[in-house]
Amino acid sequence: MAVPALQRPSLLWLLAGSIAAIVLGILSLYSVYQYDAERQRMAEVMQREVGISLARLTRTVGPFIEAYAINEYDKLIQSEIELHRYLAIVVADRSMGKIMGEEVYYSGKLLGGNGQVEDLDTANAIQQDMLARAFARETKAVANASGEEIGRVTIYYTDAGIRSASMAVLRESMMTSAILALLLIGFLWYFTQGVLLRPLGRIAASIAERDSDGIPISPAPDLGYRELSTLTDTINGMLRVIRHSRDTLQEERSRLQNVIEGTHVGTWEWNVQTGEVRFSERWAEIVGYTLAELEPLSIETWTRLVHPDDLQRSQANLARHFTGEQPFYACESRMRHKAGHWVWVLDRGSVASRTPDGKPLWMAGTHLDISARKEAEAELDRYRSHLEELVKTRTAELLEAKDAAEAASRAKTVFLANMSHELRTPMNGIMGMIELARRRMADPVGLDQLDKARGAADRLLAVLNDILDLSKIEAERLVLETVPLHLASVLGNLSSVVGQKAVEKGLIFRTELPADLARLPLKGDPLRLGQILVNLASNAIKFTQQGSVRVVLERTDESPTHVGVRFEVIDTGIGIAPETQARLFTDFEQADNSMTRKYGGTGLGLAISKRLVRLMGGEIGVHSTPGSGSRFWFTVRLAKLAEGLTVVPAGTGSADSASRIRDAYFGTTVLLAEDEPVSREVTTLLLEDVGLVVEPAEDGLQALAAARQKPYGLILMDMQMPAMNGIEATREIRSHSRNLAVPILALTANAYDDDRQRCLEAGMNDHIAKPIQPDVFYETLLKWLSRPAGTPRDGVA
């Protein structure tokens, strides 16, 4: 039984509680921040006090050490401990050590557990343990007049005072937070109860009484508050619209009946499961009967009158409509008139309702007498000779429309590419700032929140990359690489990318590669081949709740220069209905659009995979049964590697690139040309984190001026900048500056292959795409910092 609306929990209480909890959490975090700040301040004060004490003691203890007056400087030490409550002060006396036959003689005082000052006993294990567990210690040498070290003074101290003062600050902050939270909760209680709930309750009560159509009888009351008054005005306006719509609907029904009568069509309704039919009088009149003459009425009444040749075509059209292949049923058929001749009828309709298991139940439609039209069509057959010229004219119009459509498609592609660039630039700042914040975050809650933000940014970047790939393919600007390819390495990278996702869902993830195919040296584009496999395997894992996901490779054919390879991704997931499989590889489509809400995704992955497979000379498809899993497959033709060459599996990248830069190139000066402030800040922080010195330039002219004044260890150059872009600036630097052979790396959101080529042709050495991935960024920096001057740049002989 449904719970009445007025008895259900109020969303406003949830809102009030949530706001209170958020504010309390923020205040608590602020209290912790105050505690940490106070603790740090107290530690700095303590360190300054210790430094002052050390300076004073080393000045006064020196003469006593030279005079072997241990008792005198013991008094000074005791006074210092009693004054500042240090844990201990120890003097390492080299002068007395020589007398005692030792290298150093240790003397000092220690603050005991009872708060009394005790003499230092180096053989006392308890005292030594207390010194070992001291919060900190500071040591300073004691020198004689000639500058020779004659001893050392060490002060040991605890953090008891720091902790006491910090806890006081924390208690005060927490008390303030609690009071503010209570005040906020009280305000929210008053606001929600008195200002919102009661007026809203009056509105709900006023519209509870309804007429037979479920429309409230009385209007909502006018309330004093402006916002609530606006709400009641809106409700009353909606009620007026609903009443008007009801009246309009009744009028439309009456008009529809008039239209049916005016168009002189017959109407019919058919229960597909039982054969029951309902015909209008006009339906019978078209074939020369009255309804009484045709009784008893059933579906056989219709089949008996239809021409046998047309009946078969009509049933075929009905079958396609029932399965969803056609949205409407339509068929032109002949029906036997009572007078004996044939009448042409346009029969149209659609399924109005279905059974719970999806079978068609009731169907409704019309019969229209088209005999006159058929006679006119026969007349038109005599004029077909005149249609040739009309066809030519129409063909020319269609070609013009085709050209316009292709131009629109190109404009769309350019727009997508520009939008991708404009979005990747701020994404660089977002992802860079998140990564830098993670490196400085020690709070587990903060780290978790940053990890979630980074995950959301990664998903957004994946969507942007898909859109960029799609625009590249549509603009015919995507160029496949032909490099040595190792199928085992491609599968290994696939396992590292998606294998953990399968394990987290409790799935078995397995790859199957025949040994002879694994050993075969090949050439191709391992990055794009891996992209296709990641798309298919990720989808399989996403739509599989239990069981396994397998990636199977097999050789399909072979020639002296090429080999055909078939890839299959087999899962035990939810499967795909046959009627929806044809839409899977269409842009922005999924098997069921409702899956976007349940599983996520843009519907671009399979479309991009299909286009990449075709660029590789292959085909892609799917075999699936709902509830029994899916088998996605694709084929590609890969070139064989020439004899004498070997395939080196792709590296996994250097995990210690940052530390290697810090160790080997600390203090190296880098010129950073970047006009976008956030990107410049992110890149600067990444460079400074590994010990590099950054000199920024906000445009190409500044970068050129700096390059002419001094040499640098490395130059990072954005492509799009005001005053002078990165391409022009690089050409100028390479022609006349003090950095003719210094590595110049493009750092840009322009990610097309021809953008990379433009950078290389201008004199740059490499290309780093935004958003910056720190691991890739540091590996690229290390690669060029470690190369000797004059080394040829990538892709240039």
HUVENCOR-V324237 format. One line per field, one symbol per residue. ss: DSSP state (A for helix, B for strand, O for the rest). Layout:
ss: ???
This chain:
ss: OOOOAAAOOOAAAAAAAAAAAAAAAAAAAAAAAAAAAAAAAAAAAAAAAAAAAAAAAAAAAAAAAAOOOAAAAAAAAAAAAAAAOOOBBBBBBAAAAAAAOOOOBBBBBBBOOOOOBBBOOOOOAAAAAAAAOOOBBBBBBBBOOOOOBBBBBBBBBOOAAAAAAAAAAAAAAAAAAAAAAAAAAAAAAAAAAAAAAAAAAAAAAAOOOBOOOOOBOOOOOOOOOAAAAAAAAAAAAAAAAAAAAAAAAAAAAAAAAAAAAAAOOBBBBBBOOOOOBBBOAAAAAAOOOOAAAAOOOOAAAAAAABOAAAAAAAAAAAAAAAOOOOOOBBBBBBBBOOOOOBBBBBBBBBBOOBOOOOOBOBBBBBBBBOAAAAAAAAAAAOOAAAAAAAAAAAAAAAAAAAAAAAAAAAAAAAAAAAAAAAAAAAAAAAAAAAAAAAAAOOOAAAAAAAAAAAAAAAAAAAAAAAAAAAAAAAOOOOOOOOBBBOAAAAAAAAAAAAAAAAAAOOOBBBBBBOAAAAAOOBBBOAAAAAAAAAAAAAAAAAOOOOOBBBBBBBBBBBOOOBBBBBBBBBBOOOOOOAAAAOOOOOOOOOOOOOAAAAAOOOOOAAAAAAAAAAAOOOOBBBBBOOOOOBBBBBBBBBBBOOOOOOOOOOOOOOOOAAAAAAAAAOOOBBBBBOOOAAAAAAAAAAAAAOOOBBBBBOOAAAAAAAAAAOOOOBBBBOOOOOOOOAAAAAAAAAAOOOOOOOOBBBBBOOOOAAAAAAAAAAOOOBBBBOOOOAAAAAAAAAAAAOOOOOOOOOOOO
